Amino acid sequence: MTVTKEQFNEALKARHGQARFEAFSKACVAICGLGGLGSNIAINLTRAGIGKLILIDFDEVDVANLNRQQYKISQVGMYKTEAMEINLKEISPAVDIEIHTCRITEDNIADLLGEADIICEAFDKADQKAMLVDGVLTVLPGKPLVTGNGMASFRSPNLIKTRRVMKNFYMCGDGVNDVADGEGLAAPRVNICASHQALTVLRILTGEINDEEI
């Protein structure tokens, strides 16, 4: 069965309502990193009807990614940007996707992320996270930034929270657990953190974020 863009959008309008549908469909969101967090964020935002996604990653799909990242065995060896574009297009005929198979650096932040209404940080390593946060706050001040920090281990999912660090800067996770500390990475807990990030994006777009997340 073929589903058209119009059919997909009509289903979203019925589900979300006209106001939310318009807010989501007009939005452009950048996802920096397409691993456990980023691949799940991308899936969630595509299902919600975000109009355009900017997907950025330099890495290839590895068999070790398959326990928590939204890729398939048949995609091992592909660039994550290209594999994720295929997967998202299988979900929605309405989403516009721009891919950049490269590393984000201090020098290209403005060029890669300038168009985005909201930026999602989804890197694996602390130094990359810090670089992106510092770069966005410096080069693109005022642009909403949603980050992930702490989703490893098999501890309670209720420890994962969303909080506002400062205006337009949100952090999702437990803030403690990290794979570098010897904790495992499992799909359910990674997905929960990614869902926090995706939902935060949607709440920003609809103006539903408030001081409860501070």
N, C-alpha and C positions, 0 to 999 in steps of 0.2 A: 504493500500500500504506500502511495506517495502522499505526504503531508505537505501542503503548500505553506508559504510564509503567512498568507492571510488566515489560513485555518489555525496555525499555531498561535498567531497573535489574538485571534478571537477567543481561543481557549484561555489565554492568559488574562484577557480583559474580564472574562467571566469569573476567573479565579481571584484576581487581585483587585478588580475594580478599575475604572477608567483612570483615576488620578494616579494610582500607583503604577499602572501599566505605562502611562506616559512618562512618569519620572524615570522608570527603569529603561524604557526603550530609547530614550534620548541620551542616556548616560554612556560615558566612556570610562572604563576602569582598566588600569594597568596592573598586571600581576607579575611580580618580579621573583622569578624562581618557579619551576614547575615540578617540584618534587612532591612529597607527601602533603604539604600544606597547599601549594600552588595548584596542583592538579585537581584537588578536591574543591578549592575555591572556584576554579574555573568552571567545573561541572555545576556547582550550586548556582553561580551567577548566570550561567547559560540557561538553566532550567527556570530561573526567575524572570528571564526576559531582558537582561542587560543588552543594550543595543550594540555596543562595540567593546571588544576586549583586546587589549594590547598584551601579548604574551612574550615574555623575555626569559630565555635560558640558553646556555651554551652547551649543555650536556646531552648525552645520548641515553636512551632507555637501556637499563641493565637488568639482568634477571633478579638482582638483589633489590630492585625497586618494586617488584610486583606484589610484595606483601602489604603495601600500604599506598601505592601510587596508582592513579587511574589510567594504567596502560595495559596492553595485552601481550601475551607471549609472542604473537606475530609481529609486534612492534619493537622487540629487543633489537638494538643496534640503530634504530632510527633516532634522529634528533627529537628531543622532547617537544620542541615547538611544533614540528611537523606532525608528529603523532597526535598531539593534543588537538591541533586544528582538525584533523580527521575525526577524532572522537566527538568533538563538540558539534561539528557539522552533522553528525549522525543523530544528535539530540535535537538540534534546532536549525531549521532552514532560515531563521530570521537573524541570527547573530552575525555581526560583521567582525572579522578577526584579522588582526595585524600581528605578524610574528617577527621577532628579531632574535636570530640565533647568534648570540654574542654575550659577552660579559658586560655587566653594568659597572661603570667606573665613575669616578668623580668628574671626569671630563665629558661623559656622554649622558649624564642624568637629564639635563635640560632637553636635549634632542629626543631622547627616548620617551620621556614621561611628560613633556610639556603639554600635550593634548589631553591627557587624562584628567577627568574630574576628581577621581579618587585613586590613590595608589595603595596596593597591597604588597607588603614585604613578606616574602615566603622563602627566605634563604635558610640553608642548613647551618651555616657557620657564623659564630658570634662576630667575627671581624667584618664579614660582609654585611651583616645586619646593621652594625654600627656605622659602616661607611654609607649605607643607603639612607639611614635615618638622618645622619648629619648632613648628607648632601641635599636631601629633600628639604629639610628645615632651613638650609642656607640658600639654595638655588631656587627653590619653589616654595617660598614661605606662604603659609595660608592654605596650601593645598592639603586636603585631608589625607592622612596616612594611617593605615591600619596594619599593625605588626603582630607577629606571633612569637611568643617567648615561653617555652616550657610545655611540652606535650608528650615527653617520653615517660616510660614506666607503665606499670599496670595498676597504679593507684587509682583512687576514686575519681570518676569523671567530674564529680561535683567540685573538685579543686580548681578546675579550669574556669576562669572568669574573664569578663571583659571590663576594662577600666580605662578611663580617660586620664592620660598622663598630663596633658595640657590641651588647650584649645586646638582642635583639628588633629590630635595625635592620640590614637587609641592602641592599647596593647591587650592581646588575647592570649591566654594560657595560664599555667599555674605559677609562672615566674621562677620556678625552682628546678624542676626535673629537666635533665638534658642528656642526650645520648652519650656525650663525652664523659659523663659521670658513671658510665657502665650500665645505665638503664636502657632497656629495650625500647624499640619503636614498634608499636602495634597499630594496625589500621583503625580500630575503634576510637582510640584516644586521639590520634592524629586527626581523624575525621571530625571529632568534636571541636578541636581547636580551629580547624579550617572552617567549620560551620559557624563558629563564633565570628570569625573574620568576615565571612560572606554576609551574615546577617547584619553585622555592624555596617557594612557598605550599604545594604538596602535601607537600613534605618536612617543613615545619614541622608540618603537620597530623598526619603519621604519626610524628613524633618522630625523623626520620632526619637532621635537621640536626646537624652537629657542628663541631668546631673547625677542620676543614679549610677552611672558608669565611672564616676570619679573615684 
